[in-house]
Amino acid sequence: MDVQRLVSAFVMIITILSAIIFLPSSFLLAFVAFIVGVSNWEFFRLRFSFLVSILASIALALLMIFTTSSGSFYYLLLLSMFLWILLGILTISFPHSKEFVQNSALTWLSGLIIHLSFWYSISFIISQSASDFQVYNIEGRYLLVLIISLSALTDTLAYFGGRRFGKRKFLKNVSPNKTLEGFLIAIGTVPIIFTILFSFITNLPTSSLFIIFLITCLFSVLGDAAASLFKRVAGVKDSSNLIPGHGGVFDRIDSHLAAVPLFIFISLTIF
């Protein structure tokens, strides 16, 4: 399983990096839309029938088409942030929150909002030039690689750090394999690494960079934990078996679903 997991991870990394760097914007947006659509369908399949999940995907597609106003984008991100915080509270308080998490309205709201805000965040990044992100002094596509790398490294260090040094369970009622040591290693290491690397290409104070990366890492962990919450309530380990050794698309992008919108929200709010 470890070999299968590594091979799948390598293929995913090459595919995603190649798509981000080389695909024309229209094809890249179509590729992202496909990934978001599959993840959304998997999310709803955790609770609902095949037909209802298809209807949820249609609803998401309609929202992606008709909610394109730049003015509404910021408020969508704000709503997304409040939703992620709520999901964090529900995750920490599980299983006492189980009845509330099982509410169909929360499932619909969560599924559509987190995927819609992720989609528009990616679209926003792809459409920007280096001048639009002049505060970071980096072109949009490479900024996207940076954010994805940040949340991916957070997840990786938490996983391997937990396996090597983990003794105390972290959120054991939701995800028993996660450890406090793994969490602390990831949160304590990743923001420092990215702050040092990024300090060479931006004039932002290192303290500001560190805070931005730290909060993004925390939301990355939150995204992964919230996904585990919904899977725990559904009584499954993975959202699907689409990716060998990794589960489904939702399982692979859960941390990015929270981290990418949060990063863009902070950037638009502060800068």
N, C-alpha and C positions, 0 to 999 in steps of 0.2 A: 504493500500500500504506500510506503514512503517513497519508493522509486516511481510509482505511478503518479503520486502527488507532485513530485519534483518535475517530472516530464510535463505534466499538465500545466504546472506553474510556468515553466520555461516557455512553452508554446503560447500561453496567455500573455506573458510579458512581451514576447517578440511581436505578437499580433497587435496588441494594443499600442505599443510604442510606434510600430510601423504605421498604423492607422492614423495616430495623432500627428506624426511628423510629415508623412508623405501624401496622405489622401487630400484631394481638393475639399474645400469646406463643405460643399453640398453633400458629397459622399461621406465625409466624416460625420456630419450631422445625421445622415440616414443610418449610419452604423451605430451611433450612440442611441438614436431613437429605437432601433431594434433591440439593443441591449436593455434599455430602460423598459421597453414593452415586455420582454421576456421576464425580467425581474418582477415587474408589476403583476404579471399573470401568475408567477410562482407564489408571490406573496398572498394573493387572494385564494389560491388553491389550498393554502394552509387551513382555511376555514370554510371555504365555499365549494360548490360544485363546479364542474367544468364549464357549464353554461354561464353561471354567474361570474366566473373568472373572465370569460370572454367578454361579457358585458362591461366588466370593470376595465378591461383593456381598451374597449371602444370608448368608454367614458374618458379615459386618460388621453387617448388620441384626440378626441374632440377638444379637450381642455388645452392640449399642446398646440392645437391649430388656432383656437379662438381667443386664447388669453395671451396675446403677444405684446400688450402694451408695456412699454418700459416703465411707466408710472406704477403699474400694478405689480411689476416684478419685485420691487423693493418690499412691498407689503406682503407678497407671497413668501419672500425670504424671512420676514419678521414672523409671519404665522408659522413657518417651518421651524424657526428657532424655539418658539413657545411650545410647539408640539414635541420637539425633541427633549426639551426640559421636562415636560409632562411625562414622556415615556421613560425618562431617566428616573423620575420619582416612582413610577409604577414598577420599574425594574428593581429598584432598591427595596421597595416594600412588598415584593412578591414573596410568598403566595397570598398575602392578605389582599392584594390588588387583583387577584385572578378573576373575580366576578366582573370587575370593571373592564379589564382587558378583553374579556370575552364579549363585550358589548359590540354588536354588529356596526353601530354607528362609528365607534372608535376605529374599528378595522377599516371601514371605508374611508374615513377621514385620513387616517394614517397612511394607508396605501397610496391614495391619490396625491396627497400633499407632499410626502417625502419624495415620490418619484417625479412629480411635476417640478418641484423646486430644484431637484438635481438636474433634470433635463434643461431647465432654463439657465441654470448656473453654467453648465457646460456650453450651452449655446452662446451665452454672454461672453465667456472666456474665448471661445473660438473666433468670435466676430471682432475681437479687439486686436489692435496693433500695439507695438511697443510703446507708442506715444500715449495710448489710452491707459497703459499700466506703467506710466513713467515713474511713479513712486517706487515701483519695484525694479524698473529698468530692465524689463524682460518682456518678450513677445508672448502673446496670449497662449499659443500652443505649448510653449516651453513652461509657462506658468502652470498650465494644466498638468504637465508631466511632473512638475515639482510637487503639486498638491497631492496627486495620486501616489507619488513616491513616498511622501511624508506619512500618509495614512497606511500605506502598505508596509513600510518599515516599522511603524508602530505596532501593527498586527504581528509582524514577523518576530520582532524582539520580544514582545509579550509572550508569544508562543514558545520560542526556544529558551527564553529566559526562565519561563515557568517550568519547562521540562528539566532544565539544569539545576535551578536553585529553588524552585517552588516548593513550599511546605504548607503555607496557609491558603485556604480556599478564598477566592474572591467572587462574590455574587454566586455562592454555591447553590442557592435555590433556583437559579436560572441557568447557569453554565458551570457545572461542577469541575470542569477541566481547567478553568481559569484560576490563576493564583495571584495573590497580592504581590509577591516578589516579581512575577513577570510584568504585572502592571506598572510597578514602580521603576523597574529597569527601563521599560519602554518610555514612560513619561519623563524619566530623569535623563534619558540619553538622547532621544530623537530631537527635541527642541534645541538642545545645545549643538548637535551636529549641523542642523539646518541653519541655525543662527550664524555659526562660524562660516559655513559655505556661502551663505547669502550676503554676509557682510562685505564680501569682495565685489559685489555687483550692484549694491544699492547704498544710498546715503542715509537710509533710515537708521536711527539709533539702535544699537544692539539690544537695548532693553525692550524697545517696541517690537523688534523682530522676535525676540524670545517669547514675549507675551502672546503674540499672534500665533506662533507655532505651537506654543503650549496649549492654548485654548483649542486650536485645530486638532491636536493630538487627543485631547480629552473628548472632543466630540466624535473623533474617530472611534475611540473605545466605546463611547455611548451608542454609536450606530451599531456596532457589533453586538453589544449587550442587549439592546432593544430588539434586534433581530432574533437573538437567542430567546428573549422573552416570548415573542409571538410563536416561535417554534416549540417552546416548552409548553405553552397553552394548547397548541395543536397536537402535542404528543409525538413530534417527529424530530429527528436529528438534523436532517437537511431539507431544504425547500424542494429539491429534486435530485436526480442522479445524472443530470445533463453533463457535468464536467467530471471526468474520472478522478477520484480521490479528493474532490473538493465539494461535491454536492451540486448545487444549482447556481445560477447567475446571481440570484439574490444573496446567497451565502458569500459570494466573492466580492460583491460591491456594497455590502451592508455598511461597512465603515466609511466608504466614500460617499454614500447617500447623505450622511450627516456632515462629513468633513468639508466637502466641496462647497455646499451652500453656506456653511458657517464662514469659511474663508472669504468668500465673495461678500457676504453680509458685513463682516468686519471691515473689509477694504472700502466698501461703499459708504459705511457709516463714519469711519475715521478719516478717510482721505477724500 
